[in-house]
Amino acid sequence: MYRMAYAISLALFFISLTVRLIAAYLTQFDGLYGQDAFAYYQYALALRQALLMGEPPPPFFWPIGFPLFMALIMGLAGTQPIAGQLVNLVAGAAIAPLVYWLVLAYRPGAWRGGLAAGLLVAVAAQLLLSSLLVMSDVVGLFWATLSALCLLLYCQRWQMRWLVVTAVTLALAVLTRWAYGLLLVPWGVSSLLACREQRIGWRQVMAAGSTAVLIGVIIVGAQFLGDAPGEPSHIIDLQVVRWQPLNALRQVTQNSDGVFYYEHPTGLYYLMPLAHPAYIFPLFAPFLLGGLWAIRRQPRAAVGLLLGWPLTVYLFLAGIAWQNWRFPLSFFPPLLVLVGLGFDWTWEQLSARWRSALVIYCLLALVGSTAWAVRDVGRFTAWANSHKQIVRAIADEMPADARLLAFGLTATARHYTDVDVQELFVLEEADLQILTGSDTAVYLLLDPEDMQSRRVERKGGQNFNWLQINTRLREVSRYGPFVLYQVLPVAEKNFSQTEPGSDR
């Protein structure tokens, strides 16, 4: 039995890894886009240099878990972005066998359900796409999933080594993304329920809990060694989260990036992965109910872990002021386990004749999930790759000594061109006065409609308004939604010309 289980788990890993390698090859996408991915990559380079010099981690916006592993892989793969992509490709592929083993931990004979859940991991669109990005989501998810499996094994075997590994892996998840600190709640509740069921004394419980906390404090706290006293870094997410229960009902929210108008209330938005092709393909959704029914007689500790994980994370996400399609990944594995358990329960209820139909049904669902992944991954990578083409075209169009003010493609232009680029969002009015008053040619690159609509309340929008009022913005060229302007002195402004943002 165990030999077959190990064979299936290895097969799931290699299938999942192969799918990700094929996607990376076909899309020719290096994992860099937007602002955050470039920030992770640049910090990984700085962190690698600090490690080589024997210095503590330099300051950073976010926890250092992902760039730490990227910096370590750079020793083998070189200092290109592919180092970060390799970390996520392997971590994303490894989630498939972990989900398989979680299904078996709940129902030891449920290898069919574990196989179905593992195959869904391999082809689910959002997890596949995030495995291609130079971002922290997949690595954090890997550590959290491994920690859940180790916690189940600890509660079943009561061996200290499993507690230590549980604490280490959860700490590494938190070191990668602060959101995984929320898992302390379901992890702790499940542990206490298990201890109560086994009638373990409070002295032993306190000793085990203290050991786990100490391990977590050491691992997570190590990143602050290089910070100045009273000025901790790595906590920007905690400073801007602005959690409010009423955000779950809102479609208009304001955060540090501006005012956003969403199609769905935030609480509904983060429920969509329960039956969305990018996560749980709709044909698989009925198995979620079967999974809930299948665990009704499981020990309360095991049920608390499987249900407490998605519930805790969902309640947090429903109250934040952001809607980001990557964020539900943080509670995706327990949903996959429920799908696997539901498939296995359904299999047991059917006769041999209908089991064949169930297999066909599952294969159709996997084909549908794969087709959606091809759609999503293809669209996103084409969009990201187009940004590289835009900044390279702009670099060829601008004078060699010109300066570019940018919003949205700043990091892309810095990485792929030699243009002198400055981020519009961080500039002060005095900086704009100096830049526009110099003899150096100045250009502006942004999406004017996006700037006028949802970001006008923030500094980026305010700076754009200042440029519209105090300079002449001559449109040079358009690249999709992005417009390249030449910024001219106000003395040359011709008010008979149509300016950006005016009625046409």
Secondary structure, 3 states (H helix, E strand, C coil): CHHHHHHHHHHHHHHHHHHHHHHHHHHCCCCCCCCHHHHHHHHHHHHHHHHHCCCCCCCCCCCCHHHHHHHHHHHHHCCCCHHHHHHHHHHHHHHHHHHHHHHHHHCCCCHHHHHHHHHHHHHCHHHHHHHHCCCCHHHHHHHHHHHHHHHHHHHHHCCHHHHHHHHHHHHHHHHHCHHHHHHHHHHHHHHHHHHHHCCCCHHHHHHHHHHHHHHHHHHHHHHHCCCECCECCCCHHHHHCCCCHHHHHCCEEEECCEEEECCCCHHHHCCHHHHCCCCCCHHHHHHHHHHHHHCCCCCHHHHHHHHHHHHHHHHHHHCCCCCCCCHHHHHHHHHHHHHHHHHHHHHHHCCHHHHHHHHHHHHHHHHHHHHHHHHHHHHHHHHHHHHHHHHHHHHHHCCCCCEEEECCCHHHHHHHCCCEEEEHHHCCHHHHHHHHHCCCCEEEEECHHHHHHCCCCCHHHHHHHHHHHHEEEEEEEEECCEEEEEEEEHHHCCCCCCCCCCCC
